[in-house]
Amino acid sequence: MALETDEIKKINDLYKELDQKELKIQSIDNNLVTAQNTVNFLNQSIENYKEVISELSGKLDTVIDLLTKTSKAKK
């Protein structure tokens, strides 16, 4: 039994629609991967900044202790 022209056109249209949806899904998937990579990068940057701030805080505490001892020694 041969398919009529309208039926063939409908099937072709459905395949085109399916292809478009697959492309949209792939695009969304790519965007999600990019977003996840961005979040990972930002989290790593935050951790790096926390380490730097912690080191600076420790050095600042040392300077304050030295200044306090020097100040007390002068009195």
C-alpha positions in Angstrom: 0.0 0.0 0.0 1.6 3.2 -1.1 1.6 6.4 1.0 -0.2 9.4 -0.3 1.7 12.6 -0.9 0.1 14.3 2.1 1.0 11.4 4.4 4.6 11.5 3.2 4.7 15.3 3.8 3.3 14.8 7.3 6.0 12.2 8.1 8.7 14.4 6.8 7.5 17.4 8.8 7.4 15.2 11.9 11.0 14.1 11.3 12.1 17.8 10.8 10.3 18.7 14.0 12.1 15.9 15.8 15.4 17.0 14.5 14.8 20.6 15.6 13.8 19.4 19.1 17.0 17.3 19.3 19.0 20.3 18.3 17.3 22.4 21.0 18.0 19.7 23.6 21.6 19.5 22.6 21.9 23.3 22.9 20.3 23.2 26.3 22.7 20.4 27.3 25.7 22.5 26.1 24.4 25.5 28.0 24.1 23.4 31.2 27.6 22.1 30.8 28.9 25.6 30.3 27.0 26.8 33.4 28.3 23.9 35.5 31.9 24.8 34.4 31.3 28.4 35.3 30.0 27.4 38.8 33.0 25.1 39.3 35.4 27.9 38.3 33.7 30.4 40.6 33.7 27.9 43.5 37.4 27.3 43.0 38.1 31.1 42.8 36.2 31.6 46.1 38.2 28.9 47.8 41.4 30.5 46.5 40.3 33.9 47.8 39.5 32.3 51.2 43.0 30.9 51.4 44.5 34.3 50.5 42.3 36.1 53.1 43.1 33.6 55.7 46.9 34.0 55.1 46.5 37.8 55.2 44.5 37.6 58.4 47.2 35.5 60.0 49.9 38.0 58.9 47.8 40.9 60.1 47.4 39.2 63.5 51.2 38.8 63.7 51.7 42.4 62.9 49.2 43.5 65.5 50.8 41.3 68.1 54.3 42.7 67.3 52.9 46.3 67.5 51.2 45.6 70.8 54.3 44.0 72.3 56.5 46.9 71.0 54.0 49.4 72.4 53.9 47.8 75.8 57.7 47.5 75.9 58.0 51.3 75.3 55.8 52.1 78.2 
